[in-house]
Amino acid sequence: MEIQYLSFIQCLPDLTGLQQAAILRYIYQIKKVIPPGYLSENGMGGKKEEVILYPIRKENRNMCVIDKIKNIPSVTFVGLTMESDILDAEIKLGLEFPQEYLNYLRTFGSIELCGHELTGLGVEGKLNVVTATDMERSINKYMPKDMFVLENIDIKGVVIVMDTDGSVYLLQHEALRKVSNSLSEYLEFLI
């Protein structure tokens, strides 16, 4: 049964990972099957009957950002983030994080380095990527929907944002300027 559902989804190439996960969650609710290639977490939030499905992501062999952060002296970080928390954040923001940011979240959660605080997960308030992005979207009508806040500079409305392809931009009101091609490149700029 479940192979038919997965084949059905693979026949719709325009679906994003988030849309596929939503369809698979719906299938699970009706048929109580977990499709191959997906994991489940039982008992989330103390409810034994609750099952959260999320796609098993293919790991990117290029862990450059991880190595760079580990080699920065005096960096502080929260710690790893669960895959279900990452998927939840993507759903709330309506976008998919780029692979390099996913690797960063999985390993560090959120970091502070050289006086800069980068958003992430496992933290509350302005350092939480969902909170920071939602806040920016509510106060800046020019905040692109396919971007999320990477760092809030807190000076004259300047925020550093990242798009779903991994490029990093400086956003100040309606002005958007690319500052780097990747999170790794942006970190080199900071240190």
N, C-alpha and C positions, 0 to 999 in steps of 0.2 A: 504494500500500500504506500509506504512512505517514499519509495523510489519513484512512483508515479508523480507524487507531489513535487519532489525535487526536480524531476525532468520537466514538469510543467513550468517551474520557475526559471530553469535554465533556458527554456524556449522564449523567454521574455527578456532579451538582452538589455533593454532600456531601463530595467529596474535597478535601483541603487541597492546597496547592501541593507540599508535601513528599510526599504520597501519590502525586500525579500524577507527580512526578519519579522516584519509585521505580518506578512502573509503566513509565514511558518508558525507564528504565535497563534494566529487564528485557526490554522489547521490543527494545532495541538489542542486548542480548546474544544474543538468539535470531535476529533478522532482519538485524542490522547496518545499520539505517537510522536516520537522525537525523530525528525529526519536525519539520515546519515550526514556527517559533515557538520553537525551542530552539537553543542553541549548544552546541558541544563544545569541549573543550580537550584536545588530543592531547599525549601525552608527559608527562603529570603524573608527578612522582616519578621521572623518567628512563626510564619504560617507554613505549616508542613505541606499543604495542598498547592501552594503557589510555586509555579515553575517558570523560570525565566529562560528563554531560548536566545542564543546569540550565535552568529556564525563563527566558526573557527577561522581566524585570520591567518593568512600565510605570512610567515615572518620574513622581513626584509633582511637579507644577508648583510647589508651595509648598516652597521651599528655605529657609524661615525659620531653621531651626536652623543651617544652614551659614553664613548671613549673621551670625547672632548670635555664633557662635564666632569667625569671622574678625575681628570687630570688638572682641574682648576683648583688651586689652593683656596681654602676658606669658603668653599661652597657648602651651603646647608640645604637639606632637602627633607621632604615629608616622608617619602617611602613609596613603595610600589602601589599601584592602583589595580583593583580587580577589573577584569574584562567587562563584567556586567555594569560597573559604574561608568566605564568609558562609553558603552553602548547607550546607557541611559542619558549621558550628557549629549551624545550625538543626536539622539531623538529629541531632546528638549531644545537643542539649538537648530534642528532641522538641517544638519550638514554632516559630512563625514570628515573626520580629522585626517590630515595627511600622514603617511607612514612614519615619517621622522618624529612628528609630534606624538603619535601613538607609542613609539619606542620610548620617548621621553616620559610620557605618563606612566607607562608600565614599570619603568625603573625608578623614577624619582618622585612622581606625583606632582610636585611643585618645587621650585628652587629659588634661592636667594643667592646672588653672587655679585660681588663688586658694587654693592649698593643698588642693584637691580633685582626686582622681584617678578619672576615670570609666573603667569597663571598656570593652573593645573587642577588636579583633583585631590581629594583627601584633605582639603582645607576649606575654611569658611570665609565668607565676606569677599572683599575685592580681589583676593587671590584665587578664588574659585572661578574657573573659566566660564561656567554657565552664568554665575552671578555677574561677573564683570561684563560679559557680552550682553546679557539682558539689560544691564544698567546703561551701557553705551547705546544700545538700540533704542532705549526709551528717551534718552536725552539728545541723541544725534540722529536726525532723520536721514542723514547721508551715510550712516553705517551700512556697508554692503551686507546683504543677507547671507552671502556665501563666504563670509569671513567671521573670525572670532578674535577676541582680545587676547593677545599674547602678553602684553605689558601695558599698564596704565602709568604713564609718566607723571600725571597729576600736575602738569604745568600748561596753562593756557589751552586746555582741551585736547592735548596731544595724547594719543594712544598708539601703541604698536599693535598691528593686527596681522593675522596670517590667513591666507586663503586655503582652499581645499587642495590646491596643488603643492602647497608648501612654501610659497613665496611670502616674504615679510614686507609689510608696508607701514609707513607712518601716516596716520590719519589725523588731521586737524580740521574739525568742522567738515566742510565739503571737499577739502584738499586731500588727495590721496597720492602718495609718492612711494614708489618701490625703493626699499633700502637694502634688501638682500634676496638671494634666490632660494635660501633655505634657512632652517633653524640653526644648523651648524655654522653657516656663514654669519648669521646674526650674532651668535655667541662669540665668534672671533672678533667681531666689531666691539662687543662689550668688554672683552678682556684685553 
